[in-house]
Amino acid sequence: MGSSGRDDQTEEVNAGYLLALARKKTVASRTALAQIIASMFERDADSLNDREFALMSDILRRVLKEIEVSVRRRIAAEFASRPDVPRDLLTFLANDEIDVAYPVLSQSRVLRDADLIEVIHNRTLEHQLAVAVRCDVSEAVSSELVNTGNEAVITELLKNPDARLSRTTLGYLVEQSRRVDAYREPILSRRELPGDLAKRMVLWVSAALRTVIVERFALDPNEVDELIESAALNADGATADDEAEEHPTAAERLAEELRQSGQVGPDMMISALQNGEVSLFITLFAQATDLREILVRRLLFEPGGEGLAIACKAMDFAREDFSVIFLFSRKARPVSGAVLRDEHKMVMDLYDRMPLDACRAVMARWRRDRDYLKALLAMDVLGKADDETDTADDALAKYGG
């Protein structure tokens, strides 16, 4: 730019001239004022000294509300990427209508998290989308965007590689992606997605596909489960259960010795209960059924005993053996003699009527990976309400058959 141009610009920046123009307080004069300032930024903003820049910023604060949108838009576009613009001026522009606010919200590094969160809370969907595509989105801002619950905003956030998402936020979105298809691909593309959340997502997506596959092709659900679970988990490496096996308890060591000597059966399990060795019984039962001990414990002590009946029937225990195991299991739940007789009669009747194959099918489902089982149960459409007079079919459906 030549010297005459610089001299003209200096004349335009003269404080008296600019303030006189601002004092006219008409829309036309203030718009003209803003246009002069915007033109100066466009022509040679870097050559302005601190005093000139501060002067223009102060004038803009006073007149921005009254100037035309087209001029505000022009100013916002010029200021959006500048690091030296006063924060309060950018905050005003960020809260303007979206045509003005968009470049500031999506580009400005001067704005702080608090400024962005205020915009998210108080402005429009379009403003939220502008924040979601920023070149740098903190975990706090990401969390507020997710809290809007707006699928379009969340999808844009997930697609933004420069957005940071906390584990808590990712965990929530993984669960939400059960119902929102648009979240799935961008979530799985996130670099920060932990392996356990990725596994959970793969498993429940697999569970949803399993329902379609079984219904469409009339396949055996257990066979489909085995194929899907194997494919989903084989690459996952060692599990928590694998690690636990490296440090067996005393009960587990004893149970393993008994198993290797061929002594594990209903007689040994009943003997363990008779001697008060509940932990040993649970370990023996878990080994015999290949179920997790936490599940065996639940089956042993839950009211009703239906799950215990299914497991014992699946192992083809004699009716008398199951009866003894059931009665011992009730000792942990003190009830009156009359209640115990009623429960015993009901569960024995159930034991007699449940088909062996159906019980084994339920057992196969229980053996699934716990996350996959959780996913299957979440997808389960049976949804039968619990009833005090469960039939054999009701019990099997309730426990996953």
C-alpha positions as CSV (number, residue, x, y, z in Angstrom):
1,M,0.0,0.0,0.0
2,G,1.4,3.5,-0.9
3,S,2.0,6.3,1.5
4,S,-1.1,8.2,0.3
5,G,-3.3,5.2,1.1
6,R,-1.8,5.0,4.5
7,D,-2.4,8.7,5.1
8,D,-6.0,8.3,4.0
9,Q,-6.5,5.4,6.4
10,T,-4.9,7.4,9.2
11,E,-7.4,10.2,8.5
12,E,-10.2,7.7,8.7
13,V,-9.0,6.4,12.0
14,N,-8.9,9.9,13.5
15,A,-10.7,9.6,16.9
16,G,-12.6,12.9,16.5
17,Y,-13.9,12.0,13.1
18,L,-15.0,8.5,14.1
19,L,-16.6,9.6,17.3
20,A,-18.4,12.4,15.6
21,L,-19.8,9.9,13.1
22,A,-20.9,7.6,15.9
23,R,-22.6,10.5,17.7
24,K,-25.1,11.0,14.9
25,K,-26.9,7.9,16.3
26,T,-28.6,7.0,13.1
27,V,-28.6,3.6,11.6
28,A,-27.1,4.9,8.4
29,S,-24.3,6.8,10.1
30,R,-23.4,3.9,12.4
31,T,-23.5,1.4,9.5
32,A,-21.2,3.7,7.5
33,L,-18.9,3.9,10.5
34,A,-18.8,0.1,10.8
35,Q,-18.1,-0.2,7.1
36,I,-15.1,2.1,7.3
37,I,-13.7,0.0,10.2
38,A,-14.4,-3.2,8.4
39,S,-12.7,-1.9,5.2
40,M,-9.7,-0.9,7.2
41,F,-9.3,-4.4,8.6
42,E,-9.7,-5.9,5.1
43,R,-7.1,-3.6,3.6
44,D,-4.3,-3.5,6.1
45,A,-5.4,-4.7,9.5
46,D,-1.9,-5.8,10.6
47,S,-0.5,-2.3,10.2
48,L,-2.8,-0.8,12.7
49,N,-1.2,0.2,16.0
50,D,-2.5,-0.8,19.4
51,R,-4.2,2.6,19.9
52,E,-6.0,2.5,16.6
53,F,-7.1,-1.1,17.1
54,A,-8.4,-0.4,20.6
55,L,-10.2,2.7,19.3
56,M,-12.0,0.8,16.6
57,S,-12.9,-2.0,19.0
58,D,-14.4,0.4,21.5
59,I,-16.5,2.1,18.7
60,L,-17.7,-1.2,17.5
61,R,-18.9,-2.2,21.0
62,R,-21.1,0.9,21.0
63,V,-22.6,0.6,17.5
64,L,-22.7,-3.1,16.7
65,K,-26.3,-3.6,17.9
66,E,-27.6,-1.0,15.5
67,I,-25.7,-1.7,12.3
68,E,-26.9,-3.8,9.4
69,V,-26.6,-7.6,9.5
70,S,-24.5,-7.6,6.4
71,V,-21.9,-5.3,8.0
72,R,-21.9,-7.3,11.2
73,R,-21.4,-10.4,9.2
74,R,-18.5,-8.8,7.4
75,I,-16.9,-7.8,10.7
76,A,-17.4,-11.2,12.3
77,A,-15.7,-12.9,9.3
78,E,-12.8,-10.6,9.7
79,F,-12.5,-11.0,13.4
80,A,-13.1,-14.7,13.7
81,S,-9.5,-15.9,13.2
82,R,-7.8,-13.0,14.9
83,P,-6.2,-13.6,18.3
84,D,-6.1,-9.9,19.3
85,V,-9.8,-9.1,19.2
86,P,-11.3,-8.3,22.6
87,R,-13.2,-11.3,24.0
88,D,-16.3,-9.3,24.9
89,L,-16.6,-8.2,21.3
90,L,-16.3,-11.7,20.0
91,T,-18.8,-12.9,22.6
92,F,-21.3,-10.4,21.3
93,L,-20.8,-11.6,17.8
94,A,-21.0,-15.2,18.9
95,N,-24.5,-14.6,20.3
96,D,-25.7,-12.7,17.2
97,E,-27.9,-14.4,14.6
98,I,-26.2,-17.4,13.0
99,D,-25.0,-15.8,9.8
100,V,-23.0,-13.4,11.9
101,A,-22.1,-15.9,14.7
102,Y,-21.0,-18.9,12.6
103,P,-17.5,-17.9,11.7
104,V,-16.8,-16.7,15.3
105,L,-18.2,-19.8,16.9
106,S,-16.5,-22.2,14.5
107,Q,-13.1,-20.5,14.4
108,S,-12.3,-18.1,17.2
109,R,-9.7,-19.3,19.8
110,V,-10.3,-16.2,21.9
111,L,-13.7,-17.6,23.1
112,R,-13.5,-19.6,26.4
113,D,-15.4,-22.7,27.4
114,A,-17.7,-20.6,29.5
115,D,-18.6,-18.4,26.5
116,L,-19.3,-21.4,24.3
117,I,-21.4,-23.2,27.0
118,E,-23.5,-20.1,27.4
119,V,-24.2,-20.1,23.6
120,I,-25.1,-23.8,23.8
121,H,-27.5,-23.1,26.6
122,N,-29.2,-20.0,25.2
123,R,-28.9,-19.9,21.4
124,T,-30.3,-21.9,18.5
125,L,-29.6,-25.4,17.1
126,E,-27.5,-23.7,14.3
127,H,-25.3,-22.1,17.0
128,Q,-24.8,-25.5,18.7
129,L,-23.8,-27.0,15.3
130,A,-21.3,-24.2,14.8
131,V,-19.7,-25.0,18.2
132,A,-19.7,-28.7,17.3
133,V,-17.5,-28.3,14.3
134,R,-14.9,-26.0,15.9
135,C,-11.2,-26.8,15.4
136,D,-10.8,-27.4,19.1
137,V,-13.7,-28.6,21.4
138,S,-12.9,-29.4,25.0
139,E,-14.3,-32.3,27.0
140,A,-16.5,-29.8,29.0
141,V,-18.0,-28.2,25.9
142,S,-18.5,-31.6,24.3
143,S,-20.4,-32.8,27.3
144,E,-22.7,-29.8,27.1
145,L,-23.3,-30.4,23.4
146,V,-24.2,-34.0,24.2
147,N,-26.5,-32.9,26.9
148,T,-28.6,-31.0,24.4
149,G,-29.8,-34.4,23.2
150,N,-30.0,-33.2,19.7
151,E,-29.0,-36.0,17.3
152,A,-27.7,-33.6,14.5
153,V,-25.5,-31.7,17.0
154,I,-24.1,-34.9,18.5
155,T,-23.5,-36.5,15.1
156,E,-21.5,-33.5,14.0
157,L,-19.5,-33.6,17.3
158,L,-18.7,-37.2,16.8
159,K,-17.5,-36.6,13.3
160,N,-15.2,-33.8,14.5
161,P,-11.7,-35.3,15.0
162,D,-10.6,-32.2,16.9
163,A,-13.3,-32.6,19.6
164,R,-12.3,-34.3,22.8
165,L,-14.8,-36.6,24.5
166,S,-14.4,-38.0,28.0
167,R,-14.9,-41.7,28.7
168,T,-18.1,-40.9,30.5
169,T,-19.5,-39.1,27.5
170,L,-18.4,-41.8,25.1
171,G,-19.9,-44.5,27.4
172,Y,-23.2,-42.6,27.3
173,L,-23.1,-42.2,23.5
174,V,-22.3,-45.9,23.0
175,E,-25.5,-46.7,24.9
176,Q,-27.5,-44.1,23.0
177,S,-26.2,-45.6,19.7
178,R,-28.5,-48.6,20.3
179,R,-31.3,-46.4,19.1
180,V,-29.6,-43.8,17.0
181,D,-28.0,-45.3,13.9
182,A,-26.2,-42.1,12.9
183,Y,-23.9,-42.4,16.0
184,R,-22.5,-45.8,15.3
185,E,-20.0,-45.2,12.5
186,P,-18.5,-42.0,13.9
187,I,-18.2,-43.5,17.4
188,L,-16.3,-46.5,16.1
189,S,-14.0,-44.1,14.2
190,R,-13.1,-42.2,17.4
191,R,-9.4,-42.6,18.3
192,E,-10.1,-42.3,22.0
193,L,-12.8,-45.0,22.1
194,P,-11.6,-47.5,24.8
195,G,-11.5,-51.2,23.9
196,D,-14.1,-52.2,26.4
197,L,-16.6,-49.7,25.1
198,A,-15.9,-50.8,21.5
199,K,-16.4,-54.4,22.5
200,R,-19.7,-53.5,24.2
201,M,-20.9,-51.7,21.1
202,V,-19.9,-54.5,18.8
203,L,-21.7,-57.0,21.0
204,W,-25.0,-55.2,21.1
205,V,-24.9,-54.4,17.4
206,S,-24.2,-58.1,16.9
207,A,-27.2,-58.9,19.2
208,A,-29.4,-56.7,17.1
209,L,-28.2,-58.4,13.9
210,R,-28.7,-61.8,15.5
211,T,-32.4,-61.1,16.0
212,V,-32.8,-60.2,12.3
213,I,-30.7,-63.3,11.2
214,V,-32.6,-65.7,13.4
215,E,-36.0,-64.4,12.3
216,R,-35.3,-64.1,8.6
217,F,-33.5,-67.5,8.1
218,A,-35.2,-69.6,10.9
219,L,-31.8,-70.6,12.3
220,D,-31.0,-72.1,15.7
221,P,-30.4,-69.0,18.0
222,N,-27.7,-70.9,19.9
223,E,-25.7,-71.6,16.8
224,V,-26.0,-68.0,15.7
225,D,-24.9,-66.8,19.1
226,E,-21.8,-69.0,19.0
227,L,-20.8,-67.7,15.6
228,I,-21.4,-64.0,16.5
229,E,-19.9,-64.2,19.9
230,S,-16.8,-66.0,18.7
231,A,-16.3,-63.5,15.9
232,A,-16.8,-60.5,18.3
233,L,-14.6,-61.8,21.1
234,N,-11.7,-63.7,19.5
235,A,-9.7,-60.6,18.8
236,D,-10.4,-59.2,22.3
237,G,-7.5,-60.9,24.0
238,A,-7.4,-62.0,27.6
239,T,-10.6,-61.3,29.6
240,A,-11.1,-60.6,33.3
241,D,-12.1,-64.2,33.7
242,D,-8.9,-65.4,32.1
243,E,-6.9,-63.2,34.5
244,A,-8.8,-64.4,37.5
245,E,-7.9,-68.0,36.6
246,E,-4.3,-67.1,37.1
247,H,-5.0,-66.6,40.9
248,P,-7.4,-69.4,41.9
249,T,-8.9,-69.5,45.4
250,A,-8.5,-72.4,47.8
251,A,-12.0,-73.5,46.9
252,E,-11.2,-73.4,43.2
253,R,-8.0,-75.4,43.7
254,L,-9.9,-78.1,45.7
255,A,-12.7,-78.2,43.1
256,E,-10.1,-78.7,40.4
257,E,-8.5,-81.5,42.2
258,L,-11.9,-83.2,42.7
259,R,-12.8,-82.7,39.1
260,Q,-9.5,-84.2,37.9
261,S,-10.2,-87.2,40.2
262,G,-13.7,-87.6,38.7
263,Q,-15.4,-86.9,42.0
264,V,-17.5,-83.9,40.9
265,G,-21.2,-84.7,40.8
266,P,-24.4,-84.2,42.6
267,D,-23.3,-86.3,45.6
268,M,-20.2,-84.2,46.1
269,M,-22.1,-81.0,45.7
270,I,-24.7,-82.1,48.3
271,S,-21.9,-83.1,50.7
272,A,-20.4,-79.7,50.4
273,L,-23.7,-78.1,51.3
274,Q,-24.3,-80.5,54.2
275,N,-20.9,-79.5,55.6
276,G,-21.6,-75.8,55.2
277,E,-19.0,-75.4,52.4
278,V,-21.1,-73.1,50.3
279,S,-18.1,-71.6,48.5
280,L,-17.0,-75.0,47.5
281,F,-20.5,-75.9,46.3
282,I,-20.6,-72.7,44.2
283,T,-17.2,-73.5,42.7
284,L,-18.1,-77.1,41.9
285,F,-21.4,-76.1,40.4
286,A,-19.7,-73.4,38.3
287,Q,-17.2,-75.9,37.0
288,A,-19.8,-78.5,36.2
289,T,-22.0,-76.0,34.4
290,D,-19.3,-73.7,33.0
291,L,-21.1,-70.7,34.4
292,R,-19.6,-67.8,36.2
293,E,-19.6,-68.1,40.0
294,I,-21.4,-64.8,40.4
295,L,-24.3,-66.2,38.4
296,V,-24.3,-69.5,40.3
297,R,-24.5,-67.6,43.6
298,R,-27.5,-65.7,42.3
299,L,-29.2,-68.9,41.1
300,L,-28.6,-70.5,44.5
301,F,-30.0,-67.8,46.7
302,E,-32.7,-66.1,44.5
303,P,-36.3,-66.5,45.6
304,G,-38.3,-69.2,43.9
305,G,-35.4,-71.3,42.8
306,E,-36.4,-71.5,39.1
307,G,-32.9,-70.7,37.8
308,L,-31.4,-73.4,40.0
309,A,-34.0,-75.8,38.7
310,I,-33.1,-75.0,35.1
311,A,-29.4,-75.5,35.8
312,C,-29.8,-78.8,37.6
313,K,-32.2,-80.1,35.0
314,A,-29.8,-79.1,32.2
315,M,-27.2,-81.3,34.0
316,D,-29.8,-84.1,34.1
317,F,-29.6,-84.3,37.9
318,A,-32.0,-86.9,39.5
319,R,-35.2,-85.3,40.8
320,E,-34.2,-86.3,44.4
321,D,-30.8,-84.7,44.1
322,F,-32.3,-81.4,42.9
323,S,-34.8,-81.6,45.8
324,V,-32.0,-81.8,48.4
325,I,-30.0,-79.1,46.8
326,F,-33.0,-76.8,46.7
327,L,-33.9,-77.4,50.3
328,F,-30.3,-76.7,51.4
329,S,-30.3,-73.5,49.4
330,R,-33.3,-72.3,51.3
331,K,-31.4,-72.3,54.6
332,A,-29.9,-69.0,53.6
333,R,-33.4,-67.5,53.4
334,P,-35.3,-68.2,56.7
335,V,-38.9,-68.8,55.9
336,S,-41.8,-70.5,57.7
337,G,-42.4,-74.2,57.2
338,A,-45.6,-73.6,55.3
339,V,-43.9,-71.2,52.9
340,L,-41.0,-73.6,52.4
341,R,-43.5,-76.5,51.6
342,D,-45.3,-74.3,49.1
343,E,-42.0,-73.2,47.4
344,H,-40.7,-76.8,47.3
345,K,-43.9,-78.1,45.8
346,M,-44.0,-75.4,43.1
347,V,-40.3,-75.8,42.1
348,M,-40.5,-79.6,42.0
349,D,-43.5,-79.4,39.8
350,L,-41.6,-77.0,37.5
351,Y,-38.6,-79.4,37.5
352,D,-40.8,-82.2,36.3
353,R,-42.3,-80.3,33.5
354,M,-39.3,-78.5,32.0
355,P,-37.9,-80.2,28.9
356,L,-34.2,-81.2,29.1
357,D,-33.3,-79.7,25.7
358,A,-35.0,-76.3,26.6
359,C,-33.0,-76.1,29.9
360,R,-29.8,-76.8,28.1
361,A,-30.6,-74.1,25.6
362,V,-31.0,-71.7,28.4
363,M,-27.7,-72.8,29.9
364,A,-25.9,-72.2,26.6
365,R,-27.2,-68.7,26.7
366,W,-26.0,-68.1,30.2
367,R,-22.5,-69.2,29.2
368,R,-22.3,-66.3,26.8
369,D,-19.9,-63.4,27.4
370,R,-21.5,-61.2,30.1
371,D,-21.6,-58.1,27.8
372,Y,-23.1,-60.1,24.9
373,L,-25.7,-61.7,27.3
374,K,-26.6,-58.2,28.5
375,A,-27.0,-57.1,24.9
376,L,-29.2,-60.1,24.1
377,L,-31.4,-59.4,27.2
378,A,-31.7,-55.8,26.2
379,M,-32.9,-56.9,22.7
380,D,-35.2,-59.5,24.1
381,V,-38.8,-59.0,23.0
382,L,-40.4,-61.6,25.1
383,G,-40.9,-59.2,28.1
384,K,-43.2,-61.4,30.0
385,A,-44.2,-60.1,33.4
386,D,-43.1,-62.1,36.4
387,D,-46.0,-64.0,37.9
388,E,-46.3,-66.1,41.1
389,T,-47.8,-68.9,39.0
390,D,-45.0,-69.2,36.4
391,T,-45.5,-72.1,34.0
392,A,-42.5,-74.1,32.8
393,D,-42.5,-72.0,29.6
394,D,-42.7,-68.8,31.6
395,A,-39.6,-69.8,33.7
396,L,-37.6,-70.7,30.6
397,A,-38.5,-67.4,28.9
398,K,-37.7,-65.4,32.0
399,Y,-34.2,-67.0,32.3
400,G,-33.4,-66.5,28.6
401,G,-34.7,-69.6,26.9
